[in-house]
Each structure stands twice: as C-alpha cells, then as structure tokens.
C-alpha cells in the first residue's frame, strides 16, 4: 500500500521554524539544498552579524544548491582547480547572498534522533563553498549520520575589521564569517529534529581554514554547550605555528590600509561598493601579504581576529587555559600537507603532526580526555602529489567516483574505512564505534587515543 511504502522512505518534506521545505528523495536518504539559515548579508547588512532568516509561506523547494560566496576560486590549470573545481556542474554562481546550508538525512521520521556532522569547508578564508564536488552525504547517511554543509562569508566580506565597523559594533569588528557559522550551528540545533536529528549530538568538523574555524568555535564562549565533538583536519592543534588570529587592533590596521586601497570615504560608501571591486582589491592584497614573511607583515589578510567576544584570546593561550570546550576530539593532518613537503622529503613529521599530538597531550594534562590523532599518508594515484593537503576529502566523503584520479579496489576499501572512522566518531565519540579493543567486532584497525604514556597516532593509508 502507498502508506506502507512512504513509511520506509526518508523524510523529504519537513517543517522548520521558518516554514516548510521539500527536498530531493534518494535511495536511502533525502537531501535538502540551499536552506537559508540567515538573511542575505547585503546592502545595509554587509559587515554585520547574521540575522535570522525571514519566514515563508507554502512549501519552499530545497532542490538546488545556493550560490558560492564572493570568491575568485582556483584559477584554471592550477592543482586545486583540476582536483576539485574543474567540473562546471559543481560550480554555482557567486553572490553575497550565500548564507545557506545543505542537509543530507537518512531519517524516516522526526523521532529518529540521529547524530549530525556539521561540515566547514577550507580555502584560506578566501575560497571554497558548501557544495564542492568532493562533499556529499550519501556515505554518511548509510552509516546513520546526518550531514550538514555550511556556506558562509569569506575574504574581506567575511573578516574585515576597521575602526568604523568597531565603533558601529560596540567596540569590535570582524569575524563575520565565524558569526555566520555560529548562527548556522544555532539554526541546526533549533531545527535538526525536523530532519530526524538530535540537537544534543552535533559534531563540528572542518579542514584547513575550516579546521581553524572549528578550533575557533570550540574555543568560543558563544558556542559552549552546543557542540558534542570536533574533528580538526590539517589546520589546528597546539603550537601549530600557522593560522594565528590577529589581535583586533592589528586586524583593524589591515582594514585601514584596505579602505585606502578601496577609496572608501565612509562606511556607507563602502557598503554600496560593488563586490567585484572589493574582491579584486582583496586578492591583490592577499597576494602581496602572502608573499611576505610574518615578521614583515605577511600572512592571511582576512581571517579570524581576537575580537574579545567570539574569540577572547589566541588559540594556543585558550588551550593552555583550558578554555576550549570539554568535548571529544579527533585531530590530524596529511604527510604532504600544505607547505610541508620539505619535511616529508627529509623524513620529518610536519608541524601540523606535532601540533595534533601536542593538542592531545595538553588535553590529558588538563585532565581532559586525550584526542584521537591521525596521520594521513595514503599516496593518491595519478601524479606525484602524494598525501597532499585535502587529499583525505575524497575518502572521508566517499566520493572517489567524482575524482579524475585512477583508482584501484584498495582505494574504495580505504574510503570505507575512513567513512567508518569519521561516522563512528560522530555517533559514539570513538572512531572504533561502541566495540572494545578485544570485542572481536571491529572491522578495521583499532584506534587508540594519543596519551603521554603512549602517544599513539593512527596512520591512515590503504
């Protein structure tokens, strides 16, 4: 009977606080694309904290991915363009109207109480988007996990600090992209039960700049009690030496110089300025600052800053104080991570490896649970890039068939292992699942925590 058949299908029409949504039903799951979690940050809302979305009447179709944030993207012919962005079917247009998320759920009803994995993409805070071709929730759904991917503001539009903005913002400015993520987290907590999720079981995870964002969120008083676990991939840890958050005044100095380059005479004029002009000048500043060493004013021009509200201090100092959330962590990096090839060639572990181990050992010293630490060393076929920065993404999301690279059966078996580890952590805060080391039910090598007595690091390779 039709009713019996519908009872076995995943949810595809749900009611959230702001109205009804209809997604796309697939075999074993449904996907809701382009779901607004905040008002479009345009016009007078440019460089302001996100505001709740407006409600709608009737059923809103959630079948199309939303626009990418304003970004230049990886240039054609570059390594990452070929790797992740060459297929135009996965390249939506860019727009300042970018505060949307995507939800993949296998739930058949709203009582399922499934855990949620909340994904934050990378891209040096200037590139990347929530529907990149390597991201997909089908593999997570098969493991009983809801996947949410989040779009947020980037570059100058997401992280500009300036005295004008600080005066308007009660003494602080910047971090608009992080405030977007915090707002998306609140939206998920408020509405995920409509998709069959448990609002108390949300694991945030991200890679590269997304990992820096994860570490910022789990170090913020604004998100305390809202996150049950975190996975930090190639962009965080303790004493990593990269991803430093600038003090507000230093970030404002960058903004003062940028205002001069833009020719902005007032905040109102700046808010009316075409985003294409802002992007062009932003990229010129980015290329200039990234060409200089940190002691000469180099580094990312736009990224998290210590605003005293969302971020109260430098990440390392917050860790030393134990100000980060007392939750479960998984953390690691790749053997040929960004800027780390020279270490691999010399047979040394990259700084991000040491930062991940340091993070776990410090947790234990603070009387917290040690972390699960990994080192991704699998060398992908097709070129000599090895275990490059972002290489793990194809395997974590189970999307190898979208990659241009040659694959063998071992790649698919390895991806199954990776998906299992990640989803088990989301479900149980343990990549091994609920089974013990000697229970005989573990399909994959047992992953221990990294402790001072035994600093275990799981090497991930096929």
C-alpha positions in Angstrom: 0.0 0.0 0.0 1.2 3.6 -0.6 1.2 4.4 3.1 3.5 1.5 3.9 5.9 2.4 1.1 6.1 6.0 2.3 6.9 4.9 5.8 10.1 3.3 4.5 11.2 6.3 2.7 13.4 9.1 4.1 11.9 12.4 5.0 11.6 14.8 2.1 9.1 17.4 3.3 9.7 18.9 6.7 8.6 21.9 8.8 11.2 24.1 10.3 10.7 27.3 12.4 10.5 29.4 9.3 8.3 27.3 7.0 8.0 24.1 5.1 10.8 22.6 3.0 10.7 20.0 0.3 14.0 18.2 -0.6 15.1 15.6 -3.1 14.4 12.0 -2.2 17.2 9.5 -3.0 17.6 5.8 -2.2 18.2 5.7 1.5 18.3 9.4 2.2 17.0 12.8 1.2 18.9 16.0 0.6 17.7 19.5 1.3 19.8 22.0 -0.7 20.1 25.8 -0.3 18.3 26.1 3.0 18.5 29.7 4.4 19.8 30.0 7.9 20.2 33.8 7.9 19.1 36.8 6.0 21.2 37.7 2.9 24.1 39.9 4.2 23.7 42.5 1.5 23.2 46.3 1.4 22.9 47.6 5.0 23.6 44.1 6.3 27.1 43.9 4.7 29.7 43.6 7.5 27.1 43.0 10.2 26.4 39.9 12.2 23.9 37.5 10.6 20.3 38.0 11.3 17.6 35.2 11.4 16.0 34.4 8.1 12.6 35.5 7.1 9.7 33.1 7.2 8.0 32.0 4.0 4.5 30.8 3.0 3.8 27.5 1.4 6.4 24.9 0.6 9.9 26.1 -0.2 11.7 23.9 -2.7 15.1 22.9 -1.4 16.4 21.2 -4.5 19.2 23.4 -5.8 22.5 24.3 -4.2 22.8 28.0 -3.3 25.4 30.4 -4.7 29.0 30.3 -3.6 30.2 33.3 -1.5 32.1 36.0 -3.3 35.4 34.5 -4.3 37.9 34.3 -7.1 38.2 30.5 -7.0 41.1 28.4 -8.0 42.5 29.5 -11.4 42.1 27.1 -14.4 45.2 25.0 -14.7 46.1 25.1 -11.1 46.5 22.0 -9.0 43.3 22.5 -6.9 41.2 23.6 -9.9 42.0 20.3 -11.6 41.5 18.4 -8.3 38.2 19.8 -7.1 36.8 22.6 -9.3 37.2 21.6 -13.0 33.6 20.2 -13.3 31.4 23.2 -14.0 28.3 21.2 -13.0 29.5 21.7 -9.4 30.3 25.4 -9.7 27.3 27.5 -8.8 27.5 31.3 -9.4 28.9 33.6 -6.7 26.9 36.0 -4.7 26.9 37.9 -1.4 23.6 36.1 -0.8 25.4 33.0 0.4 24.2 32.1 3.9 22.6 28.7 3.2 23.3 25.2 4.3 22.6 21.7 2.9 21.3 18.7 4.8 21.5 15.0 3.9 19.4 12.8 6.2 18.6 9.1 6.2 15.8 9.6 8.8 12.4 8.1 8.0 10.7 10.1 10.7 11.3 13.0 13.1 11.8 10.7 16.1 15.0 9.1 14.7 17.3 11.2 16.9 20.3 10.8 14.7 23.7 12.5 15.2 24.7 15.3 13.0 28.1 16.1 11.3 28.4 19.8 10.7 31.0 20.4 8.0 33.0 23.6 7.4 35.0 23.8 4.2 38.5 25.1 3.7 40.0 27.6 1.3 42.3 30.0 3.2 39.2 32.1 4.2 39.0 33.4 0.6 37.8 30.3 -1.4 35.7 27.2 -1.1 32.0 26.6 -0.7 29.5 24.2 0.9 28.6 22.1 -2.2 32.1 21.4 -3.6 32.1 18.2 -5.7 34.0 16.2 -3.1 31.3 16.8 -0.4 28.3 14.5 -0.3 26.2 13.0 2.4 25.2 9.6 0.9 28.1 7.7 2.6 27.3 9.3 5.9 23.6 8.5 5.5 24.4 4.8 5.1 26.1 5.0 8.5 23.0 6.6 10.1 24.6 10.1 10.3 23.0 13.4 9.1 25.5 15.6 7.2 25.2 19.4 7.1 27.5 21.6 5.0 27.5 25.3 5.6 28.1 28.3 3.3 29.5 31.5 5.0 31.1 34.8 4.1 34.8 34.8 3.1 37.6 37.3 2.5 37.1 41.0 3.1 33.3 40.5 3.2 33.6 37.9 5.9 36.6 39.0 8.0 37.1 42.8 7.6 38.0 44.8 10.7 38.0 48.6 10.7 37.5 51.3 13.3 34.3 52.4 11.5 32.9 48.9 12.0 34.2 48.6 15.5 32.5 51.8 16.5 29.3 50.6 15.0 29.7 47.1 16.6 30.2 48.2 20.2 34.0 48.1 20.2 34.8 45.2 18.0 34.5 44.1 14.3 35.5 41.3 12.0 34.8 37.5 12.3 31.5 37.9 10.4 32.2 34.5 8.7 32.7 32.9 12.1 29.5 34.5 13.3 27.8 33.0 10.3 29.0 29.6 11.3 27.8 30.1 14.9 24.4 31.2 13.5 24.2 28.1 11.3 25.0 26.0 14.4 22.2 27.6 16.3 19.9 27.0 13.3 20.8 23.4 13.2 20.3 23.0 17.0 16.9 24.6 16.6 15.7 22.7 13.5 17.6 19.4 13.1 14.9 17.4 14.9 12.6 18.1 12.0 15.1 16.2 9.9 15.3 13.3 12.4 18.3 14.7 14.2 19.3 15.0 17.9 20.2 18.7 18.7 22.4 17.5 21.5 24.6 15.3 19.2 26.3 17.7 16.8 29.9 17.2 15.8 31.6 20.1 14.0 34.4 19.2 11.6 36.4 21.0 9.1 39.6 21.0 7.0 42.3 23.7 6.5 40.7 27.1 7.1 37.6 25.1 8.1 39.7 23.4 10.8 40.9 26.8 12.1 37.2 27.7 12.2 36.4 24.6 14.1 39.0 25.3 16.7 37.7 28.9 17.0 34.1 27.6 17.6 35.2 25.1 20.2 37.2 27.9 21.9 34.3 30.4 22.0 32.1 31.1 24.9 29.3 31.8 22.4 29.0 28.1 21.4 29.7 26.5 24.7 27.3 23.6 25.4 26.2 23.5 21.7 28.8 21.1 20.3 29.3 17.4 21.4 32.5 16.7 19.4 35.0 18.1 17.0 37.3 16.9 14.2 40.2 19.2 13.3 41.8 18.3 9.9 45.0 20.0 8.7 44.5 23.3 10.3 44.8 23.5 14.1 46.2 21.9 17.2 48.5 23.3 19.8 51.5 25.3 18.7 50.9 24.7 15.1 52.7 27.9 14.0 50.0 28.7 11.4 46.5 30.1 11.4 47.3 32.8 14.0 44.4 35.0 15.0 45.3 38.7 14.9 44.6 41.0 17.8 41.7 43.3 16.9 43.9 46.4 16.6 46.3 44.7 14.2 43.3 43.4 12.2 41.9 47.0 12.1 45.3 48.2 10.7 44.9 45.8 7.8 41.4 47.2 7.3 42.6 50.8 7.4 45.0 50.0 4.6 42.3 48.2 2.6 39.9 51.0 3.0 42.5 53.3 1.4 43.0 50.9 -1.5 39.3 50.7 -2.0 39.0 54.5 -1.9 36.2 54.3 0.7 35.5 57.7 2.4 32.8 56.4 4.7 31.2 53.1 5.8 28.0 53.9 3.9 30.0 54.4 0.7 31.9 51.1 1.3 28.7 49.2 1.8 27.5 50.5 -1.6 30.7 49.5 -3.4 30.4 46.7 -6.0 31.6 43.4 -4.6 33.6 42.7 -7.7 35.8 45.7 -6.9 36.2 44.6 -3.3 37.2 41.1 -4.5 39.7 42.4 -7.0 41.4 44.6 -4.4 41.2 41.8 -1.8 43.1 39.4 -4.0 45.8 41.9 -4.7 46.3 42.5 -1.0 46.2 38.7 -0.4 48.9 38.0 -3.0 51.0 40.9 -1.6 50.8 39.8 2.1 51.2 36.1 1.4 54.5 36.9 -0.4 56.0 38.4 2.8 57.1 36.6 5.9 55.1 37.0 9.1 57.7 39.3 10.7 57.4 41.6 7.6 53.6 41.9 7.8 52.9 38.8 5.8 50.1 36.2 6.3 46.4 36.0 5.5 45.0 39.5 5.3 41.5 38.3 6.3 40.7 35.7 8.8 39.7 35.2 12.5 40.7 38.0 14.9 40.7 38.3 18.7 37.5 40.5 19.0 37.1 39.8 22.7 33.6 38.4 22.1 33.6 35.4 19.9 37.4 34.9 20.3 38.7 36.1 23.6 42.4 35.3 23.0 44.9 33.5 20.8 44.1 29.8 20.2 47.2 28.5 21.9 46.6 30.6 25.0 43.0 29.5 25.2 44.1 25.9 25.0 46.7 26.4 27.8 43.9 28.0 29.9 41.6 25.0 29.2 39.1 27.5 27.7 38.2 25.2 24.9 35.1 23.0 25.3 35.5 19.8 27.3 34.3 17.6 24.5 35.7 14.7 22.4 38.3 15.5 19.7 39.8 13.9 16.7 42.7 15.7 15.0 45.4 15.1 12.4 47.0 16.1 9.1 48.4 14.7 5.8 52.0 13.7 5.2 52.4 16.2 2.3 50.3 18.9 3.9 50.4 22.4 2.6 53.9 23.8 2.8 55.2 20.7 4.5 56.7 18.7 1.6 60.2 19.6 2.6 59.6 17.9 6.0 58.3 14.8 4.3 61.3 14.7 2.0 63.6 14.9 5.0 61.8 12.1 6.7 60.4 14.5 9.3 56.9 14.8 10.6 55.2 18.1 9.5 54.5 20.8 12.1 50.8 20.1 11.9 51.5 16.5 13.0 53.3 17.7 16.1 50.5 20.3 16.7 48.0 17.5 16.7 50.0 15.3 19.1 50.6 18.4 21.3 46.9 19.1 21.4 46.1 15.6 22.7 48.8 15.6 25.3 47.8 19.0 26.6 44.2 17.8 26.9 45.3 15.0 29.0 47.5 17.3 31.2 44.4 19.4 31.7 42.5 16.3 32.9 40.5 16.2 29.7 40.1 13.1 27.5 43.0 12.7 25.1 42.3 13.0 21.4 42.3 10.5 18.6 45.2 11.6 16.4 45.7 10.6 12.8 48.4 10.9 10.1 47.1 10.5 6.5 49.9 9.1 4.5 48.0 7.5 1.6 49.5 8.5 -1.7 46.8 9.1 -4.3 47.4 7.8 -7.9 47.6 10.0 -11.0 50.6 12.2 -10.1 53.4 12.6 -7.5 51.5 14.9 -5.1 51.4 12.1 -2.5 49.2 12.7 0.6 48.6 16.3 -0.3 46.7 18.9 1.6 43.0 18.0 1.2 43.7 14.5 -0.2 41.7 12.9 2.6 38.4 14.6 1.5 37.6 12.1 -1.4 37.9 9.2 1.1 36.1 10.8 4.1 33.0 11.7 2.0 33.1 8.5 -0.1 33.1 10.5 -3.4 36.1 8.8 -5.2 34.0 8.2 -8.3 33.9 12.0 -8.9 37.7 12.3 -8.9 39.7 12.3 -12.1 42.4 10.2 -10.5 42.9 6.5 -11.3 41.5 4.2 -8.5 42.0 0.6 -7.5 39.9 -1.6 -5.3 42.2 -0.7 -2.4 41.1 3.0 -2.7 37.5 2.0 -2.2 38.2 -0.3 0.7 40.3 2.5 2.3 37.5 5.0 1.8 35.0 2.6 3.5 37.4 2.5 6.5 37.7 6.3 6.6 33.9 6.9 6.4 33.5 4.3 9.2 36.0 6.0 11.5 34.6 9.5 10.9 30.9 8.4 11.3 31.7 6.3 14.4 33.3 9.4 16.0 30.2 11.4 15.2 27.9 8.7 16.6 30.0 7.5 19.6 32.9 10.0 20.0 35.1 7.0 19.3 36.2 6.1 15.7 36.1 2.4 16.6 32.4 2.5 17.4 30.9 1.0 20.5 33.0 -2.1 20.5 36.1 -2.5 22.7 39.6 -3.4 21.5 39.2 -7.1 22.2 35.5 -7.4 21.4 36.2 -9.0 18.0 33.6 -6.9 16.2 36.0 -4.2 14.8 36.3 -4.4 11.1 39.2 -2.0 10.9 42.4 -1.5 12.9 41.8 -0.3 16.4 42.4 3.4 17.0 43.8 4.3 20.4 43.8 7.8 21.9 47.1 9.7 22.0 48.4 9.8 25.6 51.5 11.0 27.3 52.2 7.4 28.3 51.5 6.1 24.8 51.4 8.9 22.1 49.6 6.7 19.6 48.9 8.2 16.1 46.8 6.3 13.6 48.5 6.1 10.2 45.8 6.3 7.6 46.7 4.6 4.3 45.3 1.9 2.1 
